[in-house]
């Protein structure tokens, strides 16, 4: 929460769902101590078949068949919601590393949604 003129404002996160047209690779980054990007109230939402413990730092790689190469960025799992017996929604926040890739990821998601 942020205090402004004696009034508390709750900061709400906006999560962009990664469309299923984007190939997603997740791998755990061991031994990483990355901080969340506190000043960016945006994150990513991805549906997966495996649960991931909140607090886990992952390397997220995004790509499509039509693109050469991938976009890579470290993210921190904030929440993992069980959707069904075999599906989980991962809520991931950006870290302070690679701010320049955030816009690139958001444009890719917007273009392919």
Backbone atoms as SQL, in Angstrom:
CREATE TABLE atoms (id INTEGER PRIMARY KEY, chain TEXT, resi INTEGER, resn TEXT, atom TEXT, x REAL, y REAL, z REAL);
INSERT INTO atoms VALUES
  (1, 'A', 1, 'UNK', 'N', 0.831, -1.176, 0.000),
  (2, 'A', 1, 'UNK', 'CA', 0.000, 0.000, 0.000),
  (3, 'A', 1, 'UNK', 'C', 0.876, 1.239, 0.000),
  (4, 'A', 2, 'UNK', 'N', 0.337, 2.296, -0.590),
  (5, 'A', 2, 'UNK', 'CA', 1.055, 3.555, -0.677),
  (6, 'A', 2, 'UNK', 'C', 0.244, 4.621, 0.038),
  (7, 'A', 3, 'UNK', 'N', 0.897, 5.389, 0.903),
  (8, 'A', 3, 'UNK', 'CA', 0.208, 6.487, 1.591),
  (9, 'A', 3, 'UNK', 'C', 0.312, 7.734, 0.731),
  (10, 'A', 4, 'UNK', 'N', -0.827, 8.375, 0.499),
  (11, 'A', 4, 'UNK', 'CA', -0.858, 9.582, -0.312),
  (12, 'A', 4, 'UNK', 'C', -1.851, 10.548, 0.322),
  (13, 'A', 5, 'UNK', 'N', -1.350, 11.612, 0.919),
  (14, 'A', 5, 'UNK', 'CA', -2.225, 12.590, 1.547),
  (15, 'A', 5, 'UNK', 'C', -3.053, 11.999, 2.671),
  (16, 'A', 6, 'UNK', 'N', -2.483, 11.035, 3.407),
  (17, 'A', 6, 'UNK', 'CA', -3.201, 10.416, 4.509),
  (18, 'A', 6, 'UNK', 'C', -4.124, 9.283, 4.084),
  (19, 'A', 7, 'UNK', 'N', -4.235, 9.043, 2.775),
  (20, 'A', 7, 'UNK', 'CA', -5.095, 7.970, 2.268),
  (21, 'A', 7, 'UNK', 'C', -4.205, 6.833, 1.782),
  (22, 'A', 8, 'UNK', 'N', -4.547, 5.620, 2.153),
  (23, 'A', 8, 'UNK', 'CA', -3.781, 4.464, 1.693),
  (24, 'A', 8, 'UNK', 'C', -4.354, 3.956, 0.378),
  (25, 'A', 9, 'UNK', 'N', -3.485, 3.778, -0.604),
  (26, 'A', 9, 'UNK', 'CA', -3.885, 3.247, -1.906),
  (27, 'A', 9, 'UNK', 'C', -3.261, 1.874, -2.074),
  (28, 'A', 10, 'UNK', 'N', -4.045, 0.911, -2.459),
  (29, 'A', 10, 'UNK', 'CA', -3.530, -0.433, -2.694),
  (30, 'A', 10, 'UNK', 'C', -2.986, -0.505, -4.114),
  (31, 'A', 11, 'UNK', 'N', -1.774, -0.981, -4.244),
  (32, 'A', 11, 'UNK', 'CA', -1.154, -1.159, -5.554),
  (33, 'A', 11, 'UNK', 'C', -1.602, -2.505, -6.098),
  (34, 'A', 12, 'UNK', 'N', -2.223, -2.499, -7.244),
  (35, 'A', 12, 'UNK', 'CA', -2.698, -3.747, -7.818),
  (36, 'A', 12, 'UNK', 'C', -1.839, -4.123, -9.007),
  (37, 'A', 13, 'UNK', 'N', -1.560, -5.390, -9.094),
  (38, 'A', 13, 'UNK', 'CA', -0.772, -5.925, -10.194),
  (39, 'A', 13, 'UNK', 'C', -1.673, -6.195, -11.383),
  (40, 'A', 14, 'UNK', 'N', -1.130, -6.001, -12.567),
  (41, 'A', 14, 'UNK', 'CA', -1.802, -6.372, -13.804),
  (42, 'A', 14, 'UNK', 'C', -0.977, -7.488, -14.436),
  (43, 'A', 15, 'UNK', 'N', -1.608, -8.629, -14.653),
  (44, 'A', 15, 'UNK', 'CA', -0.907, -9.775, -15.229),
  (45, 'A', 15, 'UNK', 'C', -1.343, -9.984, -16.671),
  (46, 'A', 16, 'UNK', 'N', -0.384, -10.025, -17.586),
  (47, 'A', 16, 'UNK', 'CA', -0.644, -10.341, -18.986),
  (48, 'A', 16, 'UNK', 'C', -0.576, -11.850, -19.158),
  (49, 'A', 17, 'UNK', 'N', -1.687, -12.448, -19.640),
  (50, 'A', 17, 'UNK', 'CA', -1.683, -13.889, -19.877),
  (51, 'A', 17, 'UNK', 'C', -0.876, -14.179, -21.138),
  (52, 'A', 18, 'UNK', 'N', 0.031, -15.128, -21.040),
  (53, 'A', 18, 'UNK', 'CA', 0.824, -15.541, -22.190),
  (54, 'A', 18, 'UNK', 'C', -0.067, -16.423, -23.061),
  (55, 'A', 19, 'UNK', 'N', -0.337, -16.026, -24.319),
  (56, 'A', 19, 'UNK', 'CA', -1.220, -16.834, -25.170),
  (57, 'A', 19, 'UNK', 'C', -0.580, -18.174, -25.526),
  (58, 'A', 20, 'UNK', 'N', -1.425, -19.161, -25.834),
  (59, 'A', 20, 'UNK', 'CA', -0.895, -20.490, -26.154),
  (60, 'A', 20, 'UNK', 'C', -0.216, -20.535, -27.518),
  (61, 'A', 21, 'UNK', 'N', -0.237, -19.447, -28.278),
  (62, 'A', 21, 'UNK', 'CA', 0.489, -19.389, -29.550),
  (63, 'A', 21, 'UNK', 'C', 1.972, -19.099, -29.343),
  (64, 'A', 22, 'UNK', 'N', 2.351, -18.794, -28.110),
  (65, 'A', 22, 'UNK', 'CA', 3.753, -18.528, -27.782),
  (66, 'A', 22, 'UNK', 'C', 4.328, -19.748, -27.084),
  (67, 'A', 23, 'UNK', 'N', 5.470, -20.202, -27.550),
  (68, 'A', 23, 'UNK', 'CA', 6.167, -21.312, -26.911),
  (69, 'A', 23, 'UNK', 'C', 6.852, -20.790, -25.653),
  (70, 'A', 24, 'UNK', 'N', 6.626, -21.486, -24.536),
  (71, 'A', 24, 'UNK', 'CA', 7.174, -21.061, -23.248),
  (72, 'A', 24, 'UNK', 'C', 8.086, -22.153, -22.705),
  (73, 'A', 25, 'UNK', 'N', 9.284, -21.766, -22.325),
  (74, 'A', 25, 'UNK', 'CA', 10.220, -22.662, -21.648),
  (75, 'A', 25, 'UNK', 'C', 10.519, -22.051, -20.285),
  (76, 'A', 26, 'UNK', 'N', 10.393, -22.857, -19.243),
  (77, 'A', 26, 'UNK', 'CA', 10.703, -22.404, -17.894),
  (78, 'A', 26, 'UNK', 'C', 11.818, -23.269, -17.330),
  (79, 'A', 27, 'UNK', 'N', 12.816, -22.648, -16.748),
  (80, 'A', 27, 'UNK', 'CA', 13.854, -23.408, -16.057),
  (81, 'A', 27, 'UNK', 'C', 14.217, -22.656, -14.786),
  (82, 'A', 28, 'UNK', 'N', 14.435, -23.416, -13.728),
  (83, 'A', 28, 'UNK', 'CA', 14.728, -22.820, -12.429),
  (84, 'A', 28, 'UNK', 'C', 16.141, -22.274, -12.412),
  (85, 'A', 29, 'UNK', 'N', 16.289, -21.077, -11.864),
  (86, 'A', 29, 'UNK', 'CA', 17.594, -20.457, -11.689),
  (87, 'A', 29, 'UNK', 'C', 18.025, -20.687, -10.252),
  (88, 'A', 30, 'UNK', 'N', 18.927, -21.607, -10.041),
  (89, 'A', 30, 'UNK', 'CA', 19.400, -21.924, -8.690),
  (90, 'A', 30, 'UNK', 'C', 20.438, -20.911, -8.237),
  (91, 'A', 31, 'UNK', 'N', 20.398, -20.619, -6.959),
  (92, 'A', 31, 'UNK', 'CA', 21.401, -19.736, -6.376),
  (93, 'A', 31, 'UNK', 'C', 21.244, -18.282, -6.768),
  (94, 'A', 32, 'UNK', 'N', 20.125, -17.937, -7.368),
  (95, 'A', 32, 'UNK', 'CA', 19.903, -16.551, -7.774),
  (96, 'A', 32, 'UNK', 'C', 19.220, -15.789, -6.644),
  (97, 'A', 33, 'UNK', 'N', 19.636, -14.586, -6.437),
  (98, 'A', 33, 'UNK', 'CA', 19.009, -13.721, -5.445),
  (99, 'A', 33, 'UNK', 'C', 18.616, -12.427, -6.153),
  (100, 'A', 34, 'UNK', 'N', 17.563, -12.507, -6.969),
  (101, 'A', 34, 'UNK', 'CA', 17.120, -11.362, -7.747),
  (102, 'A', 34, 'UNK', 'C', 15.964, -10.679, -7.044),
  (103, 'A', 35, 'UNK', 'N', 15.940, -9.373, -7.111),
  (104, 'A', 35, 'UNK', 'CA', 14.876, -8.606, -6.470),
  (105, 'A', 35, 'UNK', 'C', 13.761, -8.337, -7.463),
  (106, 'A', 36, 'UNK', 'N', 12.526, -8.276, -6.933),
  (107, 'A', 36, 'UNK', 'CA', 11.382, -7.924, -7.766),
  (108, 'A', 36, 'UNK', 'C', 11.478, -6.476, -8.197),
  (109, 'A', 37, 'UNK', 'N', 10.917, -6.201, -9.351),
  (110, 'A', 37, 'UNK', 'CA', 10.850, -4.828, -9.836),
  (111, 'A', 37, 'UNK', 'C', 9.679, -4.151, -9.148),
  (112, 'A', 38, 'UNK', 'N', 9.924, -3.564, -8.001),
  (113, 'A', 38, 'UNK', 'CA', 8.875, -2.988, -7.162),
  (114, 'A', 38, 'UNK', 'C', 8.108, -1.869, -7.856),
  (115, 'A', 39, 'UNK', 'N', 8.771, -1.162, -8.753),
  (116, 'A', 39, 'UNK', 'CA', 8.133, -0.009, -9.382),
  (117, 'A', 39, 'UNK', 'C', 7.343, -0.375, -10.636),
  (118, 'A', 40, 'UNK', 'N', 7.310, -1.626, -11.020),
  (119, 'A', 40, 'UNK', 'CA', 6.549, -2.056, -12.190),
  (120, 'A', 40, 'UNK', 'C', 5.427, -2.947, -11.712),
  (121, 'A', 41, 'UNK', 'N', 4.192, -2.486, -11.890),
  (122, 'A', 41, 'UNK', 'CA', 3.038, -3.228, -11.393),
  (123, 'A', 41, 'UNK', 'C', 2.450, -4.099, -12.490),
  (124, 'A', 42, 'UNK', 'N', 3.320, -4.834, -13.166),
  (125, 'A', 42, 'UNK', 'CA', 2.897, -5.736, -14.222),
  (126, 'A', 42, 'UNK', 'C', 3.608, -7.055, -14.033),
  (127, 'A', 43, 'UNK', 'N', 2.948, -8.107, -14.467),
  (128, 'A', 43, 'UNK', 'CA', 3.547, -9.426, -14.399),
  (129, 'A', 43, 'UNK', 'C', 3.008, -10.283, -15.521),
  (130, 'A', 44, 'UNK', 'N', 3.340, -11.554, -15.479),
  (131, 'A', 44, 'UNK', 'CA', 2.905, -12.501, -16.498),
  (132, 'A', 44, 'UNK', 'C', 2.110, -13.617, -15.853),
  (133, 'A', 45, 'UNK', 'N', 1.163, -14.150, -16.592),
  (134, 'A', 45, 'UNK', 'CA', 0.336, -15.267, -16.152),
  (135, 'A', 45, 'UNK', 'C', 0.475, -16.365, -17.191),
  (136, 'A', 46, 'UNK', 'N', 0.842, -17.564, -16.739),
  (137, 'A', 46, 'UNK', 'CA', 1.064, -18.682, -17.661),
  (138, 'A', 46, 'UNK', 'C', 0.403, -19.935, -17.117),
  (139, 'A', 47, 'UNK', 'N', -0.345, -20.632, -17.958),
  (140, 'A', 47, 'UNK', 'CA', -0.960, -21.901, -17.573),
  (141, 'A', 47, 'UNK', 'C', 0.015, -23.027, -17.918),
  (142, 'A', 48, 'UNK', 'N', 0.249, -23.903, -16.931),
  (143, 'A', 48, 'UNK', 'CA', 1.209, -24.987, -17.093),
  (144, 'A', 48, 'UNK', 'C', 0.655, -26.268, -16.488),
  (145, 'A', 49, 'UNK', 'N', 1.325, -27.379, -16.757),
  (146, 'A', 49, 'UNK', 'CA', 0.872, -28.663, -16.217),
  (147, 'A', 49, 'UNK', 'C', 1.624, -29.066, -14.952),
  (148, 'A', 50, 'UNK', 'N', 2.533, -28.221, -14.495),
  (149, 'A', 50, 'UNK', 'CA', 3.315, -28.530, -13.292),
  (150, 'A', 50, 'UNK', 'C', 3.253, -27.373, -12.303),
  (151, 'A', 51, 'UNK', 'N', 3.040, -27.668, -11.018),
  (152, 'A', 51, 'UNK', 'CA', 3.044, -26.590, -10.027),
  (153, 'A', 51, 'UNK', 'C', 4.468, -26.096, -9.772),
  (154, 'A', 52, 'UNK', 'N', 4.583, -24.832, -9.420),
  (155, 'A', 52, 'UNK', 'CA', 5.869, -24.234, -9.066),
  (156, 'A', 52, 'UNK', 'C', 5.667, -23.491, -7.751),
  (157, 'A', 53, 'UNK', 'N', 6.564, -23.705, -6.830),
  (158, 'A', 53, 'UNK', 'CA', 6.488, -23.099, -5.500),
  (159, 'A', 53, 'UNK', 'C', 6.646, -21.577, -5.583),
  (160, 'A', 54, 'UNK', 'N', 5.737, -20.812, -4.952),
  (161, 'A', 54, 'UNK', 'CA', 5.915, -19.360, -4.900),
  (162, 'A', 54, 'UNK', 'C', 7.278, -19.003, -4.307),
  (163, 'A', 55, 'UNK', 'N', 7.888, -17.957, -4.855),
  (164, 'A', 55, 'UNK', 'CA', 9.223, -17.544, -4.439),
  (165, 'A', 55, 'UNK', 'C', 10.316, -18.079, -5.344),
  (166, 'A', 56, 'UNK', 'N', 9.976, -19.051, -6.192),
  (167, 'A', 56, 'UNK', 'CA', 10.956, -19.637, -7.104),
  (168, 'A', 56, 'UNK', 'C', 11.329, -18.632, -8.189),
  (169, 'A', 57, 'UNK', 'N', 12.624, -18.505, -8.458),
  (170, 'A', 57, 'UNK', 'CA', 13.109, -17.663, -9.549),
  (171, 'A', 57, 'UNK', 'C', 13.295, -18.562, -10.769),
  (172, 'A', 58, 'UNK', 'N', 12.671, -18.161, -11.879),
  (173, 'A', 58, 'UNK', 'CA', 12.734, -18.938, -13.112),
  (174, 'A', 58, 'UNK', 'C', 13.340, -18.108, -14.230),
  (175, 'A', 59, 'UNK', 'N', 13.960, -18.804, -15.176),
  (176, 'A', 59, 'UNK', 'CA', 14.313, -18.160, -16.429),
  (177, 'A', 59, 'UNK', 'C', 13.178, -18.476, -17.385),
  (178, 'A', 60, 'UNK', 'N', 12.541, -17.453, -17.900),
  (179, 'A', 60, 'UNK', 'CA', 11.420, -17.589, -18.812),
  (180, 'A', 60, 'UNK', 'C', 11.930, -17.326, -20.219),
  (181, 'A', 61, 'UNK', 'N', 11.695, -18.280, -21.117),
  (182, 'A', 61, 'UNK', 'CA', 12.058, -18.106, -22.522),
  (183, 'A', 61, 'UNK', 'C', 10.778, -18.165, -23.330),
  (184, 'A', 62, 'UNK', 'N', 10.554, -17.126, -24.132),
  (185, 'A', 62, 'UNK', 'CA', 9.368, -17.047, -24.973),
  (186, 'A', 62, 'UNK', 'C', 9.791, -17.035, -26.428),
  (187, 'A', 63, 'UNK', 'N', 9.015, -17.721, -27.273),
  (188, 'A', 63, 'UNK', 'CA', 9.297, -17.716, -28.697),
  (189, 'A', 63, 'UNK', 'C', 8.105, -18.203, -29.484),
  (190, 'A', 64, 'UNK', 'N', 8.171, -18.043, -30.788),
  (191, 'A', 64, 'UNK', 'CA', 7.138, -18.563, -31.678),
  (192, 'A', 64, 'UNK', 'C', 7.819, -19.236, -32.851),
  (193, 'A', 65, 'UNK', 'N', 7.058, -20.030, -33.567),
  (194, 'A', 65, 'UNK', 'CA', 7.610, -20.706, -34.745),
  (195, 'A', 65, 'UNK', 'C', 8.046, -19.679, -35.781),
  (196, 'A', 66, 'UNK', 'N', 7.302, -18.581, -35.892),
  (197, 'A', 66, 'UNK', 'CA', 7.598, -17.577, -36.918),
  (198, 'A', 66, 'UNK', 'C', 8.765, -16.659, -36.551),
  (199, 'A', 67, 'UNK', 'N', 9.189, -16.675, -35.302),
  (200, 'A', 67, 'UNK', 'CA', 10.294, -15.820, -34.873),
  (201, 'A', 67, 'UNK', 'C', 11.578, -16.612, -34.786),
  (202, 'A', 68, 'UNK', 'N', 12.659, -15.971, -35.156),
  (203, 'A', 68, 'UNK', 'CA', 13.948, -16.621, -34.944),
  (204, 'A', 68, 'UNK', 'C', 14.473, -16.154, -33.599),
  (205, 'A', 69, 'UNK', 'N', 14.888, -17.079, -32.797),
  (206, 'A', 69, 'UNK', 'CA', 15.375, -16.737, -31.465),
  (207, 'A', 69, 'UNK', 'C', 14.255, -16.658, -30.458),
  (208, 'A', 70, 'UNK', 'N', 14.627, -16.372, -29.236),
  (209, 'A', 70, 'UNK', 'CA', 13.660, -16.286, -28.151),
  (210, 'A', 70, 'UNK', 'C', 13.942, -15.041, -27.325),
  (211, 'A', 71, 'UNK', 'N', 12.973, -14.677, -26.503),
  (212, 'A', 71, 'UNK', 'CA', 13.146, -13.614, -25.521),
  (213, 'A', 71, 'UNK', 'C', 13.340, -14.315, -24.184),
  (214, 'A', 72, 'UNK', 'N', 14.367, -13.936, -23.442),
  (215, 'A', 72, 'UNK', 'CA', 14.642, -14.546, -22.140),
  (216, 'A', 72, 'UNK', 'C', 14.604, -13.473, -21.064),
  (217, 'A', 73, 'UNK', 'N', 14.010, -13.834, -19.921),
  (218, 'A', 73, 'UNK', 'CA', 13.956, -12.895, -18.801),
  (219, 'A', 73, 'UNK', 'C', 13.769, -13.678, -17.504),
  (220, 'A', 74, 'UNK', 'N', 14.431, -13.265, -16.420),
  (221, 'A', 74, 'UNK', 'CA', 14.180, -13.913, -15.134),
  (222, 'A', 74, 'UNK', 'C', 12.876, -13.392, -14.537),
  (223, 'A', 75, 'UNK', 'N', 12.128, -14.284, -13.920),
  (224, 'A', 75, 'UNK', 'CA', 10.866, -13.926, -13.266),
  (225, 'A', 75, 'UNK', 'C', 10.810, -14.617, -11.915),
  (226, 'A', 76, 'UNK', 'N', 9.971, -14.099, -11.038),
  (227, 'A', 76, 'UNK', 'CA', 9.768, -14.720, -9.730),
  (228, 'A', 76, 'UNK', 'C', 8.317, -15.154, -9.640),
  (229, 'A', 77, 'UNK', 'N', 8.085, -16.414, -9.257),
  (230, 'A', 77, 'UNK', 'CA', 6.731, -16.932, -9.104),
  (231, 'A', 77, 'UNK', 'C', 6.138, -16.333, -7.836),
  (232, 'A', 78, 'UNK', 'N', 5.013, -15.644, -7.995),
  (233, 'A', 78, 'UNK', 'CA', 4.335, -14.998, -6.877),
  (234, 'A', 78, 'UNK', 'C', 3.231, -15.890, -6.334),
  (235, 'A', 79, 'UNK', 'N', 2.535, -16.546, -7.240),
  (236, 'A', 79, 'UNK', 'CA', 1.398, -17.374, -6.853),
  (237, 'A', 79, 'UNK', 'C', 1.261, -18.512, -7.844),
  (238, 'A', 80, 'UNK', 'N', 0.773, -19.664, -7.367),
  (239, 'A', 80, 'UNK', 'CA', 0.504, -20.820, -8.217),
  (240, 'A', 80, 'UNK', 'C', -0.875, -21.343, -7.837),
  (241, 'A', 81, 'UNK', 'N', -1.852, -21.166, -8.741),
  (242, 'A', 81, 'UNK', 'CA', -3.227, -21.596, -8.480),
  (243, 'A', 81, 'UNK', 'C', -3.530, -22.874, -9.242),
  (244, 'A', 82, 'UNK', 'N', -4.091, -23.858, -8.541),
  (245, 'A', 82, 'UNK', 'CA', -4.501, -25.105, -9.185),
  (246, 'A', 82, 'UNK', 'C', -5.826, -24.851, -9.900),
  (247, 'A', 83, 'UNK', 'N', -5.865, -25.084, -11.208),
  (248, 'A', 83, 'UNK', 'CA', -7.048, -24.839, -12.024),
  (249, 'A', 83, 'UNK', 'C', -7.842, -26.125, -12.213),
  (250, 'A', 84, 'UNK', 'N', -7.127, -27.231, -12.413),
  (251, 'A', 84, 'UNK', 'CA', -7.750, -28.547, -12.568),
  (252, 'A', 84, 'UNK', 'C', -6.744, -29.579, -12.070),
  (253, 'A', 85, 'UNK', 'N', -7.058, -30.848, -12.254),
  (254, 'A', 85, 'UNK', 'CA', -6.136, -31.905, -11.810),
  (255, 'A', 85, 'UNK', 'C', -4.775, -31.820, -12.494),
  (256, 'A', 86, 'UNK', 'N', -4.737, -31.244, -13.694),
  (257, 'A', 86, 'UNK', 'CA', -3.473, -31.225, -14.426),
  (258, 'A', 86, 'UNK', 'C', -3.077, -29.834, -14.924),
  (259, 'A', 87, 'UNK', 'N', -3.714, -28.771, -14.408),
  (260, 'A', 87, 'UNK', 'CA', -3.383, -27.425, -14.863),
  (261, 'A', 87, 'UNK', 'C', -3.212, -26.469, -13.685),
  (262, 'A', 88, 'UNK', 'N', -2.224, -25.597, -13.837),
  (263, 'A', 88, 'UNK', 'CA', -1.914, -24.600, -12.817),
  (264, 'A', 88, 'UNK', 'C', -1.684, -23.255, -13.501),
  (265, 'A', 89, 'UNK', 'N', -2.130, -22.184, -12.869),
  (266, 'A', 89, 'UNK', 'CA', -1.822, -20.836, -13.336),
  (267, 'A', 89, 'UNK', 'C', -0.671, -20.299, -12.503),
  (268, 'A', 90, 'UNK', 'N', 0.409, -19.912, -13.193),
  (269, 'A', 90, 'UNK', 'CA', 1.573, -19.324, -12.536),
  (270, 'A', 90, 'UNK', 'C', 1.517, -17.810, -12.696),
  (271, 'A', 91, 'UNK', 'N', 1.525, -17.100, -11.579),
  (272, 'A', 91, 'UNK', 'CA', 1.598, -15.647, -11.584),
  (273, 'A', 91, 'UNK', 'C', 3.056, -15.286, -11.336),
  (274, 'A', 92, 'UNK', 'N', 3.664, -14.609, -12.300),
  (275, 'A', 92, 'UNK', 'CA', 5.094, -14.316, -12.237),
  (276, 'A', 92, 'UNK', 'C', 5.323, -12.820, -12.354),
  (277, 'A', 93, 'UNK', 'N', 6.218, -12.307, -11.524),
  (278, 'A', 93, 'UNK', 'CA', 6.579, -10.892, -11.572),
  (279, 'A', 93, 'UNK', 'C', 7.964, -10.754, -12.166),
  (280, 'A', 94, 'UNK', 'N', 8.165, -9.615, -12.803),
  (281, 'A', 94, 'UNK', 'CA', 9.475, -9.301, -13.346),
  (282, 'A', 94, 'UNK', 'C', 10.449, -9.035, -12.206),
  (283, 'A', 95, 'UNK', 'N', 11.709, -9.235, -12.476),
  (284, 'A', 95, 'UNK', 'CA', 12.748, -8.870, -11.520),
  (285, 'A', 95, 'UNK', 'C', 13.405, -7.586, -12.007),
  (286, 'A', 96, 'UNK', 'N', 14.324, -7.056, -11.241),
  (287, 'A', 96, 'UNK', 'CA', 14.972, -5.793, -11.611),
  (288, 'A', 96, 'UNK', 'C', 15.944, -5.944, -12.774),
  (289, 'A', 97, 'UNK', 'N', 16.226, -7.156, -13.167),
  (290, 'A', 97, 'UNK', 'CA', 17.157, -7.396, -14.266),
  (291, 'A', 97, 'UNK', 'C', 16.410, -7.332, -15.599),
  (292, 'A', 98, 'UNK', 'N', 17.025, -6.813, -16.620),
  (293, 'A', 98, 'UNK', 'CA', 16.496, -6.819, -17.990),
  (294, 'A', 98, 'UNK', 'C', 15.209, -6.033, -18.175),
  (295, 'A', 99, 'UNK', 'N', 15.156, -4.803, -17.651),
  (296, 'A', 99, 'UNK', 'CA', 13.977, -3.956, -17.844),
  (297, 'A', 99, 'UNK', 'C', 13.658, -3.767, -19.328),
  (298, 'A', 100, 'UNK', 'N', 14.686, -3.726, -20.167),
  (299, 'A', 100, 'UNK', 'CA', 14.474, -3.465, -21.590),
  (300, 'A', 100, 'UNK', 'C', 13.679, -4.569, -22.279),
  (301, 'A', 101, 'UNK', 'N', 13.643, -5.759, -21.720),
  (302, 'A', 101, 'UNK', 'CA', 12.919, -6.860, -22.358),
  (303, 'A', 101, 'UNK', 'C', 11.436, -6.877, -21.994),
  (304, 'A', 102, 'UNK', 'N', 11.035, -6.136, -20.976),
  (305, 'A', 102, 'UNK', 'CA', 9.638, -6.131, -20.552),
  (306, 'A', 102, 'UNK', 'C', 8.744, -5.621, -21.674),
  (307, 'A', 103, 'UNK', 'N', 9.120, -4.507, -22.293),
  (308, 'A', 103, 'UNK', 'CA', 8.331, -3.949, -23.396),
  (309, 'A', 103, 'UNK', 'C', 8.278, -4.932, -24.563),
  (310, 'A', 104, 'UNK', 'N', 9.389, -5.580, -24.852),
  (311, 'A', 104, 'UNK', 'CA', 9.460, -6.552, -25.947),
  (312, 'A', 104, 'UNK', 'C', 8.493, -7.719, -25.706),
  (313, 'A', 105, 'UNK', 'N', 8.432, -8.211, -24.481),
  (314, 'A', 105, 'UNK', 'CA', 7.524, -9.309, -24.138),
  (315, 'A', 105, 'UNK', 'C', 6.076, -8.850, -24.242),
  (316, 'A', 106, 'UNK', 'N', 5.774, -7.671, -23.723),
  (317, 'A', 106, 'UNK', 'CA', 4.398, -7.170, -23.784),
  (318, 'A', 106, 'UNK', 'C', 3.939, -6.962, -25.222),
  (319, 'A', 107, 'UNK', 'N', 4.825, -6.488, -26.098),
  (320, 'A', 107, 'UNK', 'CA', 4.474, -6.318, -27.509),
  (321, 'A', 107, 'UNK', 'C', 4.227, -7.667, -28.174),
  (322, 'A', 108, 'UNK', 'N', 5.042, -8.656, -27.866),
  (323, 'A', 108, 'UNK', 'CA', 4.861, -9.993, -28.428),
  (324, 'A', 108, 'UNK', 'C', 3.517, -10.575, -27.999),
  (325, 'A', 109, 'UNK', 'N', 3.185, -10.456, -26.730),
  (326, 'A', 109, 'UNK', 'CA', 1.903, -10.963, -26.221),
  (327, 'A', 109, 'UNK', 'C', 0.740, -10.235, -26.889),
  (328, 'A', 110, 'UNK', 'N', 0.834, -8.923, -26.989),
  (329, 'A', 110, 'UNK', 'CA', -0.243, -8.143, -27.613),
  (330, 'A', 110, 'UNK', 'C', -0.417, -8.527, -29.087),
  (331, 'A', 111, 'UNK', 'N', 0.681, -8.681, -29.815),
  (332, 'A', 111, 'UNK', 'CA', 0.614, -9.012, -31.239),
  (333, 'A', 111, 'UNK', 'C', 0.044, -10.397, -31.493),
  (334, 'A', 112, 'UNK', 'N', 0.284, -11.335, -30.581),
  (335, 'A', 112, 'UNK', 'CA', -0.142, -12.718, -30.806),
  (336, 'A', 112, 'UNK', 'C', -1.443, -13.073, -30.105),
  (337, 'A', 113, 'UNK', 'N', -2.009, -12.140, -29.362),
  (338, 'A', 113, 'UNK', 'CA', -3.273, -12.419, -28.662),
  (339, 'A', 113, 'UNK', 'C', -4.453, -12.285, -29.599);
